[in-house]
Amino acid sequence: MKMPPFRGSPTRLAVELNPVDEAGSPTKRRGVLLRSSEELAEYRKLLEDERLGSLLKNIDGLSPKPVKKEETKKDIIEI
């Protein structure tokens, strides 16, 4: 992704991480932008922290489960 100049920093390239669903469509409107290998290292440290895993398990227990859209079958009646 090409990042425009901002507050004195020049135009830069970045990588956007955004999970996809079964159809290959992005699941989030905006993903995580990584501008350097140093940022990637910092995110890896955060994601590997075991406290984050236990926190998210607790949140899973408190949050309602996502509702999957089911295809509704429409009966066709011939007259």
Backbone as a chain_set.jsonl record, in Angstrom:
{"seq": "MKMPPFRGSPTRLAVELNPVDEAGSPTKRRGVLLRSSEELAEYRKLLEDERLGSLLKNIDGLSPKPVKKEETKKDIIEI", "coords": {"N": [[0.849, -1.159, 0.0], [0.561, 2.168, -0.844], [1.535, 4.866, 1.014], [0.523, 8.166, 1.619], [2.35, 11.329, 1.774], [2.827, 12.682, 5.063], [2.624, 15.06, 7.523], [5.316, 16.023, 7.205], [6.695, 13.605, 6.798], [7.926, 11.524, 4.19], [6.409, 10.084, 1.154], [5.537, 6.687, 1.57], [5.899, 3.082, 1.556], [3.768, 0.464, 2.688], [2.647, -2.486, 4.414], [-0.458, -4.057, 4.514], [-2.191, -5.96, 6.781], [-4.854, -8.088, 6.696], [-7.362, -10.193, 7.607], [-9.069, -12.747, 5.663], [-12.244, -14.058, 4.486], [-13.943, -17.205, 3.684], [-14.535, -16.823, 1.013], [-12.56, -15.186, 0.18], [-12.795, -12.501, 0.638], [-12.048, -9.437, 2.365], [-12.243, -9.401, 5.94], [-12.313, -7.311, 7.642], [-12.76, -3.744, 7.69], [-10.528, -2.113, 7.613], [-7.199, -3.148, 7.822], [-4.275, -4.088, 9.751], [-1.617, -1.877, 9.566], [1.689, -2.164, 8.59], [4.726, -0.599, 8.666], [7.415, -1.048, 8.749], [10.113, -3.397, 9.377], [10.764, -3.302, 12.031], [8.381, -2.499, 13.274], [6.894, -4.806, 12.771], [8.285, -6.647, 14.383], [7.669, -5.598, 16.903], [4.87, -5.979, 16.982], [4.833, -8.768, 16.866], [5.928, -9.423, 19.375], [3.863, -8.487, 21.017], [1.709, -10.142, 20.2], [2.623, -12.659, 20.907], [2.569, -12.664, 23.631], [1.45, -14.345, 26.422], [-0.535, -13.436, 28.091], [-2.273, -12.018, 26.508], [-3.616, -14.018, 25.072], [-5.044, -15.331, 27.165], [-6.645, -13.223, 28.018], [-8.241, -12.788, 25.723], [-9.592, -15.243, 25.638], [-11.179, -15.0, 27.918], [-12.752, -12.84, 27.098], [-14.056, -14.065, 24.941], [-15.706, -15.813, 26.338], [-17.479, -14.039, 27.517], [-18.617, -12.575, 25.469], [-21.264, -12.539, 23.032], [-21.857, -15.212, 20.715], [-20.959, -14.992, 17.252], [-23.502, -14.586, 14.801], [-24.198, -16.656, 12.169], [-25.052, -16.081, 8.831], [-27.723, -17.675, 7.407], [-28.778, -19.336, 4.484], [-31.853, -18.53, 3.214], [-34.434, -20.54, 2.208], [-36.607, -20.242, -0.427], [-39.786, -21.181, -1.093], [-41.162, -22.248, -4.078], [-44.169, -21.841, -5.592], [-46.142, -23.286, -7.941], [-48.769, -22.334, -10.029]], "CA": [[0.0, 0.0, 0.0], [1.327, 3.41, -0.907], [1.094, 5.816, 2.03], [0.817, 9.54, 1.192], [3.161, 12.101, 2.736], [2.049, 13.129, 6.215], [3.343, 15.865, 8.527], [6.755, 16.073, 6.993], [7.291, 12.334, 6.388], [7.741, 11.347, 2.751], [5.584, 8.972, 0.698], [6.15, 5.419, 1.999], [5.18, 1.847, 1.28], [3.405, -0.265, 3.897], [1.938, -3.748, 4.219], [-1.69, -4.12, 5.282], [-2.6, -7.316, 7.145], [-6.294, -8.099, 6.865], [-7.837, -11.558, 7.389], [-10.106, -12.917, 4.649], [-13.192, -15.141, 4.743], [-13.837, -18.347, 2.774], [-14.637, -16.347, -0.364], [-11.399, -14.346, -0.111], [-13.11, -11.094, 0.894], [-11.529, -8.972, 3.655], [-13.213, -9.468, 7.03], [-12.287, -6.014, 8.327], [-12.732, -2.609, 6.768], [-9.122, -1.716, 7.531], [-6.345, -4.072, 8.534], [-3.145, -3.526, 10.494], [-0.585, -1.39, 8.656], [3.072, -2.308, 9.046], [5.571, 0.274, 7.855], [8.823, -1.453, 8.813], [10.358, -4.675, 10.049], [10.769, -3.032, 13.472], [6.987, -2.566, 13.705], [6.513, -6.221, 12.758], [8.869, -7.258, 15.575], [6.901, -5.144, 18.059], [3.584, -6.674, 16.96], [5.076, -10.178, 17.223], [6.056, -9.487, 20.835], [2.529, -8.325, 21.589], [0.872, -11.299, 19.895], [3.156, -13.846, 21.579], [2.368, -12.525, 25.075], [0.413, -15.299, 26.831], [-1.631, -12.718, 28.75], [-3.231, -11.643, 25.469], [-4.435, -15.201, 24.818], [-5.991, -15.561, 28.262], [-7.605, -12.116, 27.983], [-9.19, -13.029, 24.636], [-10.45, -16.365, 26.031], [-12.177, -14.436, 28.827], [-13.671, -12.043, 26.287], [-14.883, -15.028, 24.201], [-16.708, -16.33, 27.252], [-18.445, -12.998, 27.84], [-19.238, -12.034, 24.257], [-22.17, -13.457, 22.326], [-21.284, -15.848, 19.53], [-21.441, -14.359, 16.023], [-24.574, -15.302, 14.131], [-23.903, -16.868, 10.757], [-26.213, -15.912, 7.957], [-28.144, -18.899, 6.746], [-29.551, -19.085, 3.276], [-33.273, -18.81, 3.377], [-34.99, -21.188, 1.03], [-37.916, -19.735, -0.801], [-40.58, -22.182, -1.786], [-41.805, -21.786, -5.309], [-45.472, -22.478, -5.779], [-46.63, -23.139, -9.302], [-50.235, -22.326, -10.107]], "C": [[0.9, 1.229, 0.0], [0.723, 4.406, 0.071], [1.454, 7.232, 1.562], [1.726, 10.246, 2.198], [2.272, 12.635, 3.85], [2.952, 13.83, 7.209], [4.861, 15.789, 8.379], [7.4, 14.741, 6.646], [6.994, 12.109, 4.902], [6.752, 10.219, 2.433], [6.303, 7.675, 1.042], [5.311, 4.252, 1.507], [4.911, 1.15, 2.603], [2.701, -1.553, 3.492], [0.694, -3.712, 5.093], [-2.047, -5.58, 5.516], [-4.085, -7.285, 7.446], [-6.783, -9.518, 6.593], [-8.956, -11.601, 6.351], [-11.026, -14.065, 5.04], [-13.015, -16.244, 3.7], [-13.855, -17.924, 1.311], [-13.447, -15.476, -0.766], [-11.648, -12.863, 0.083], [-12.552, -10.676, 2.246], [-12.622, -9.0, 4.722], [-13.284, -8.162, 7.814], [-12.273, -4.906, 7.282], [-11.292, -2.161, 6.542], [-8.301, -2.68, 8.362], [-5.275, -3.336, 9.33], [-2.079, -3.119, 9.481], [0.781, -1.542, 9.304], [3.963, -1.517, 8.101], [7.035, -0.134, 7.849], [8.952, -2.808, 9.503], [10.406, -4.494, 11.565], [9.338, -3.065, 14.023], [6.498, -4.006, 13.75], [7.045, -6.919, 14.003], [8.09, -6.852, 16.833], [5.545, -5.836, 18.128], [3.761, -8.149, 17.323], [5.206, -10.341, 18.729], [4.691, -9.404, 21.498], [1.676, -9.572, 21.391], [1.337, -12.569, 20.596], [2.977, -13.794, 23.096], [1.202, -13.417, 25.497], [-0.762, -14.621, 27.535], [-2.699, -12.301, 27.733], [-4.161, -12.813, 25.159], [-5.46, -15.444, 25.907], [-7.046, -14.446, 28.323], [-8.666, -12.367, 26.904], [-10.091, -14.226, 24.925], [-11.538, -15.888, 26.982], [-13.208, -13.608, 28.068], [-14.587, -12.955, 25.478], [-16.007, -15.567, 25.081], [-17.804, -15.326, 27.575], [-19.216, -12.497, 26.624], [-20.191, -13.035, 23.631], [-21.481, -14.013, 21.081], [-21.805, -15.153, 18.281], [-22.484, -15.234, 15.343], [-24.22, -15.416, 12.657], [-25.189, -16.708, 9.96], [-26.509, -17.241, 7.279], [-28.95, -18.534, 5.512], [-30.999, -19.438, 3.542], [-33.791, -19.399, 2.075], [-36.381, -20.625, 0.78], [-38.635, -20.826, -1.586], [-41.234, -21.542, -3.008], [-43.087, -22.568, -5.483], [-45.932, -22.209, -7.215], [-48.145, -23.224, -9.299], [-50.653, -22.681, -11.518]], "O": [[1.872, 1.308, 0.751], [-0.455, 4.751, -0.028], [2.59, 7.465, 1.148], [1.852, 9.807, 3.341], [1.117, 12.994, 3.621], [3.932, 13.256, 7.681], [5.579, 15.517, 9.341], [8.559, 14.729, 6.232], [5.92, 12.471, 4.422], [6.315, 9.495, 3.327], [7.512, 7.554, 0.844], [4.162, 4.419, 1.097], [5.717, 1.228, 3.53], [2.222, -1.686, 2.366], [0.772, -3.376, 6.275], [-2.19, -6.35, 4.566], [-4.535, -6.558, 8.331], [-6.642, -10.01, 5.474], [-9.695, -10.632, 6.175], [-10.648, -14.937, 5.823], [-12.059, -16.224, 2.925], [-13.259, -18.588, 0.463], [-13.337, -15.072, -1.924], [-10.799, -12.045, -0.27], [-12.574, -11.468, 3.188], [-13.776, -8.669, 4.451], [-14.229, -7.945, 8.573], [-11.835, -5.102, 6.148], [-10.892, -1.868, 5.415], [-8.673, -2.996, 9.492], [-5.359, -2.129, 9.552], [-1.684, -3.921, 8.634], [0.997, -1.1, 10.433], [3.957, -1.737, 6.89], [7.816, 0.368, 7.042], [8.011, -3.293, 10.13], [10.12, -5.434, 12.306], [9.104, -3.593, 15.11], [5.768, -4.386, 14.666], [6.326, -7.706, 14.619], [7.879, -7.674, 17.724], [5.11, -6.238, 19.207], [2.919, -8.717, 18.018], [4.662, -11.285, 19.302], [4.394, -10.157, 22.426], [0.994, -10.01, 22.318], [0.531, -13.463, 20.852], [3.215, -14.793, 23.774], [0.09, -13.266, 24.99], [-1.863, -15.171, 27.571], [-3.884, -12.238, 28.06], [-5.367, -12.62, 25.002], [-6.621, -15.732, 25.614], [-8.206, -14.705, 28.644], [-9.857, -12.177, 27.151], [-11.247, -14.233, 24.501], [-12.687, -16.315, 26.875], [-14.401, -13.671, 28.366], [-15.774, -12.659, 25.335], [-17.131, -15.754, 24.614], [-18.934, -15.714, 27.873], [-20.353, -12.043, 26.753], [-19.957, -14.242, 23.689], [-20.631, -13.356, 20.479], [-22.971, -14.758, 18.24], [-22.366, -16.459, 15.313], [-23.975, -14.416, 11.982], [-26.262, -17.148, 10.373], [-25.636, -17.846, 6.657], [-29.699, -17.557, 5.5], [-31.313, -20.521, 4.038], [-33.612, -18.836, 0.995], [-37.213, -20.553, 1.685], [-38.145, -21.317, -2.603], [-41.779, -20.44, -2.948], [-43.087, -23.798, -5.516], [-46.086, -21.062, -7.635], [-48.729, -24.085, -8.641], [-51.846, -22.735, -11.814]]}, "num_chains": 1, "name": "protein.A"}
